[in-house]
Amino acid sequence: MSYLYIATGLAVLLSAIRDREKTLVALKIAGKKFTAILPAFLMMLILVSIALFIVPDTMISHYLGDESKLTGILWAVSLGSLTLMPGFVAYPLCGILLTKGVSYMVLAAFTTTLMMVGILTFPVEKEFFGVKVTIIRNVISFFIALFIALVIGICFGEL
Amino acid sequence: MKLQKKGLRLLIITAYFIFLIISFLLGFSPGKEIGGNFFSFSIEMLKILPCAFILIGLFEVWVKKEKVERHLGREAGFVAYVWVILLAGTTVGGLYVAFPVAYSLHHKGAKLSVVFSYIGAAAICRIPMTIFEASFMGLRFSFIRLMVSVPLVIVSSIWLGNYLEKRNYKIMAGK
């Protein structure tokens, strides 16, 4: 976590040395984006705080967690393919799940299908590229996500 | 419609906090537990979010989208893929933003394989998103994910592009 502070501090410093005006604009953009996303964040935190009360940690780790890797990944890819969630919400949520004991591998499967496979965006995609190409692209993306999860699992020693 | 949604959101947020306050006052334990969840997650978010947004702000100021778009014009062989991935990195929003951009790229003369690389990369390599990912999941996670997914996206896009070009596929809306 501390490297994040160091990296941010250094980036701001370097930017300010190059151009103070631009750095100020950057900070303003940061503030604007932050306040724009804040209501959505608040809603997510509210939903998650209630959801995690109703669905206990043990159940989450049962479905997404260590007990069965295969079912965990299957749940993750199904959820990821079906739901639509901005990354600004998805990654913080993954951060929470990570502290609840969900593995990196399962979260990789979830986030990658979330970003690449869109069952709900199918009507939009089809308008641009046609049904056939849309299906092919989504199927390929699905397998890419599974492969990424596998590699992450191996690299993090979870397999 | 949009105003209604905002109003509903405000209502939920207000009701939620009133519920929390009453729970704490009356010692209603499920409410207290939910409040505790909310508080600890909020602290966790506040530790990370400001840094992530400052980095994203700096990125937007120093890297202009037009610059990347200009370079994409001289697409020569493999370099086009590098540029298209950089362009995708600067895309804002999700896939629904990428589709129209990809569509217009194709109309400006980009190869099908480049177009599909763009869509794939827009899904997985957006820089603000990756900053966010690394903040919450760690640099190592993001690094491995990018290293694995980018080549896969390019290879599968080349395959799909060639396959479709062989069959004389034309991108046509709604077909």
Interface residues (C-beta under 8 A of the other chain):
Chain A: M1 Y3 L4 Y5 A7 T8 A11 V12 S15 K22 T23 V25 A26 L27 K28 I29 A30 G31 K33 F34 P39 F41 L42 M43 L45 I46 V48 S49 I50 L52 F53 L84 P86 G87 F88 Y91 P92 C94 G95 I96 L98 T99 Y104 L107 A108 T111 T112 M115 M116 G118 T121 V124 E125 K126 E127 F128 F129 G130 V131 V133 I136 R137 I140 S141 I144 F147 I148 V151 I152 C155 F156
Chain B: K6 R9 I12 I13 Y16 P30 E33 I34 G35 N37 F38 F41 S42 E44 M45 K47 I48 L49 P50 C51 A52 F53 I54 L55 I56 G57 L58 E60 V61 W62 G94 L95 Y96 F99 P100 A102 Y103 F116 I119 G120 A123 I124 R126 M129 F132 E133 A134 S135 F136 M137 L139 R140 F141 I144 R145 V148 S149 L152 V153 S156 L160 L164 Y169 I171 M172 A173 G174 K175
